[in-house]
Amino acid sequence: MTVQTPFMVGPPADRSRPWRVVAGADQTGGMSLGDGRIPPGAPGPGRHVHTNEDEGIYVVAGILTVEVGEVRYEAGPECFVFLPRGVPHVFANLSDAEVWTVGLLNPTGLEEMFREQAEYFGALQGPPDPAYLLALSARFGVYPVDGPAL
């Protein structure tokens, strides 16, 4: 699909969730981009692996701790970390300042999982159901991996 109509996405009306999909394949025809504002000391997702896509994280502000395979990075402003598909990874904000990131996915598709997660959490009454979240991730080829959290 080729998209030939320019568009702009502005700031979110609600920033209650740390992650948002900025633009996906339905808008761009082949590019997926998201952003995150991670509060100080906030954990990221548990250690996991993507089977379908590569991920890239560009740090705009703050210091993001990222482990990809056996390598640990302290990624600061203007740093980019590449997380290839098939390689387990985990990340978190271990600092005392907010981290602001931009995330890229290639190929597109995983942004739909993030959209479904946002809808689920937005409608949630009470604690989340781990089995539901695990099944949702598996549907998109994302699986938990044993290993310590950050």
C-alpha positions in Angstrom: 0.0 0.0 0.0 1.3 3.4 -0.9 0.0 6.4 1.0 0.3 9.7 -0.8 -1.6 12.0 1.5 0.5 14.1 3.9 -0.7 14.1 7.5 0.4 15.3 11.0 -0.2 13.7 14.4 -0.2 16.1 17.3 0.5 15.6 21.0 -1.9 13.1 22.7 -5.0 14.5 24.5 -4.3 12.0 27.3 -0.9 11.0 28.4 -2.0 8.6 31.2 -0.2 5.6 29.5 3.5 5.8 29.0 3.3 4.4 25.4 1.4 5.4 22.4 1.3 4.5 18.7 2.0 7.7 16.8 1.6 6.3 13.2 1.2 2.8 11.8 0.9 1.0 8.5 -2.7 2.0 8.1 -1.6 5.7 8.0 1.8 5.4 6.3 1.7 2.3 4.1 4.8 0.8 5.6 6.3 2.7 8.6 5.4 2.3 12.3 6.4 4.8 14.9 5.6 5.2 18.6 6.8 7.2 21.5 7.1 6.8 25.2 7.4 8.9 28.3 8.7 6.6 31.0 8.5 8.0 34.6 11.5 7.9 36.9 12.2 4.4 38.2 9.5 2.8 36.0 10.0 -0.8 34.8 9.4 -1.6 31.2 8.0 -4.8 29.9 9.4 -8.1 31.2 12.2 -9.7 29.2 10.7 -10.8 25.9 11.4 -11.7 22.2 9.8 -10.6 19.0 9.6 -13.2 16.3 8.2 -11.0 13.5 9.9 -7.6 13.7 13.0 -5.6 14.5 12.6 -2.8 17.0 14.6 0.4 17.4 14.6 2.8 20.3 15.8 6.4 20.0 16.3 8.3 23.2 15.2 11.9 23.1 15.7 12.7 26.8 16.9 10.8 30.0 18.8 7.6 30.3 17.1 4.3 29.3 18.7 1.0 30.5 18.4 -1.6 27.7 19.6 -5.2 27.6 19.7 -6.9 24.2 20.9 -10.5 24.4 23.9 -10.3 26.7 24.7 -6.7 26.1 23.6 -3.9 28.4 23.3 -0.3 27.3 22.8 3.0 29.2 21.2 4.9 26.3 21.1 8.7 26.8 19.9 11.5 24.6 20.5 11.1 20.9 21.3 7.4 21.3 19.7 4.7 19.2 19.5 1.0 20.3 18.7 -1.7 17.7 16.8 -4.7 19.0 16.8 -7.4 16.2 14.0 -9.9 16.0 14.8 -13.2 17.7 17.0 -11.6 20.4 15.6 -11.4 23.9 15.5 -7.9 25.3 14.3 -5.8 28.3 14.4 -2.1 29.2 13.5 0.2 32.1 14.0 3.7 33.4 16.3 3.1 36.4 17.1 6.8 36.7 15.5 9.6 38.7 14.4 11.5 35.6 11.7 10.9 33.0 12.9 9.1 29.8 11.4 10.1 26.4 11.8 7.7 23.6 10.8 7.3 20.0 10.3 3.7 18.8 10.4 2.2 15.3 9.1 -1.2 14.1 10.0 -3.0 11.0 7.9 -4.5 9.4 4.7 -2.9 10.7 2.0 -4.8 12.5 3.0 -4.8 16.1 1.5 -1.4 16.6 -1.9 -3.1 16.5 -0.9 -5.0 19.7 -0.1 -1.7 21.4 -3.5 -0.3 20.3 -5.3 -3.3 21.7 -3.3 -3.1 24.9 -4.2 0.6 25.3 -7.9 -0.2 24.7 -7.8 -3.0 27.3 -6.1 -0.9 29.9 -8.4 2.0 29.2 -11.5 -0.1 30.0 -9.9 -2.1 32.8 -11.8 -2.3 36.2 -9.4 -3.9 38.6 -6.1 -5.6 38.0 -5.1 -6.8 34.5 -5.5 -10.5 33.6 -2.0 -11.9 32.9 -3.4 -14.7 30.8 -5.2 -12.2 28.5 -2.0 -10.1 28.1 0.1 -13.3 27.4 -2.4 -14.5 24.7 -2.5 -11.0 23.2 1.2 -10.9 22.9 1.4 -14.4 21.5 -1.1 -13.5 18.8 1.5 -11.0 17.6 4.5 -13.2 17.9 5.9 -11.7 21.2 6.8 -14.1 23.9 8.2 -13.8 27.4 11.7 -15.0 28.0 13.2 -16.2 31.3 15.7 -13.8 32.8 15.9 -11.1 35.4 13.9 -7.9 35.1 15.8 -4.6 35.3 
